[in-house]
Amino acid sequence: MVQLQPKCLTDTWVKAAWEDFLRLVEDPAYVKAKGYYFDGQMRVETVGTGPDHAADNGIIHVGITLFCALKGIPIKGLINCSYRKTGVREAQPDISYYVGDRTPLAPQGSSIVNLDQVPPPDLAIEIADSSINDDLGKKRLLYEEMRVAEYWVVDVENTQILAFQIVENGSVRIARSQVLAGLEISLLCEVLQMGQQMDDSQVVSWLMTHFQKV
């Protein structure tokens, strides 16, 4: 049995049985932590969210929502939603979306999403501050196994987005979203850079003008 010592478990993958993972994430002391389980290992992220991480999270969510609203693309966005296939895997992306005709399939309620009953989202996004290597590594494998259609990693430090389309037996880099038709990843990277110099209303105003032209 895994010894539940926070110092040993925080922000690293630890070999663990599924029952040990559940015991930890259901502990009130970890109520604000993010939990991941994959390939017989668990990762619990308890590091506080800094302002850069929070700002990028907000602007990406707003940018996607605005794009879809102006282009008539139905979406349902979920912040920090946990997706679980009991005994096998669990993930808690910073942002996730159900898109188009799959929007009505988005889960509701207060419990963790059961992937045996609900399909995975079309797009999962991790905002990577100190976790960039893991987001591009083991978590990427986790989302491939979860079979989301796309997986994005927002690199906070370098203000860039690494976007992947999940394909058979892996994933490939993409420059344009396939699930959000017409959305260039480079545009959102530019928005992240603008957000360092401009307030949110200025960024959204610029985005609205740009989206209405294309």
Residue pairs with C-beta under 8 A, 6 or more apart in sequence:
1 17
1 20
2 9
2 14
2 15
2 16
2 17
2 20
2 24
2 42
4 20
4 23
4 24
4 27
6 29
6 46
8 14
9 24
9 42
9 44
10 44
10 45
10 46
10 47
11 43
11 44
11 45
11 46
11 47
11 130
11 131
12 43
13 41
13 42
13 43
13 134
13 138
14 41
14 42
14 43
15 40
15 41
16 24
16 37
16 40
16 41
16 42
17 40
18 37
18 86
18 87
18 88
20 42
21 35
21 37
21 42
21 90
24 30
24 35
24 42
24 44
25 33
25 35
25 44
25 90
30 44
30 46
32 46
33 44
33 45
33 46
34 44
34 45
34 46
34 80
34 92
35 42
35 43
35 44
35 45
35 82
35 90
35 92
36 42
36 43
36 44
36 45
36 90
36 91
36 92
36 139
36 142
37 43
37 88
37 89
37 90
38 89
38 90
38 91
38 138
38 139
38 141
38 142
38 145
39 138
39 141
41 138
43 134
43 138
45 131
47 130
49 57
49 129
50 129
52 129
52 156
53 127
53 129
53 156
55 195
56 127
56 154
56 156
56 159
56 192
56 195
57 79
57 94
57 95
57 127
57 154
58 200
59 191
59 192
59 195
59 200
59 203
60 95
60 125
60 127
60 154
60 161
60 188
60 191
60 192
61 77
61 79
61 95
62 200
62 203
62 204
62 207
63 188
63 191
63 207
64 75
64 77
64 95
64 97
64 180
64 183
64 188
65 75
65 77
66 204
66 207
66 208
66 211
67 73
67 180
67 183
67 207
67 211
68 74
68 75
68 99
68 180
70 208
70 211
70 212
71 181
71 182
71 211
73 99
73 100
73 180
73 181
74 99
74 100
74 101
74 103
75 97
75 98
75 99
75 100
75 103
75 180
76 97
76 98
76 103
76 106
77 95
77 96
77 97
78 95
78 96
78 97
78 106
78 107
78 121
79 94
79 95
80 92
80 93
80 94
81 92
81 93
81 96
81 107
81 113
82 90
82 91
82 92
82 112
82 113
83 90
83 91
83 92
83 93
83 96
83 112
83 113
83 115
83 120
83 121
83 146
84 90
84 112
84 113
84 114
84 115
85 114
85 115
85 116
85 146
86 114
86 116
89 142
89 145
89 146
90 112
91 124
91 139
91 142
91 143
91 146
93 121
93 124
93 125
93 126
93 143
94 125
94 126
94 127
95 124
95 125
95 127
96 121
96 123
96 124
96 125
96 148
97 121
97 122
97 123
97 179
98 105
98 106
98 121
98 122
99 122
99 123
99 179
99 180
100 122
100 179
102 119
102 122
105 118
105 119
106 121
107 113
107 118
115 146
120 146
120 147
120 148
121 148
122 148
122 149
122 150
122 179
123 148
123 149
123 150
123 151
123 152
123 177
123 179
123 180
124 143
124 146
124 148
124 150
124 151
124 152
125 151
125 152
125 153
125 154
126 135
126 139
126 151
126 152
126 153
126 154
127 154
127 156
128 135
128 136
128 153
128 154
128 155
128 156
129 156
129 157
132 153
132 155
132 157
135 153
136 153
136 162
140 151
140 153
140 164
140 171
143 151
143 166
143 171
144 151
144 166
144 170
144 171
147 166
148 166
149 165
149 166
149 178
149 179
150 163
150 164
150 165
150 166
150 174
150 177
150 178
150 179
151 163
151 164
151 166
151 171
152 161
152 162
152 163
152 164
152 185
153 161
153 162
153 163
153 164
154 160
154 161
154 192
155 161
155 162
159 189
159 192
159 193
159 196
160 189
160 192
161 185
161 188
161 189
161 192
162 173
163 173
163 174
163 175
163 177
163 185
164 171
164 172
164 173
164 174
165 171
165 172
165 174
165 178
174 185
175 184
175 185
175 186
176 182
176 183
176 184
176 185
177 183
177 184
177 185
182 214
187 210
191 203
191 206
191 207
194 202
194 203
194 206
195 203
198 206
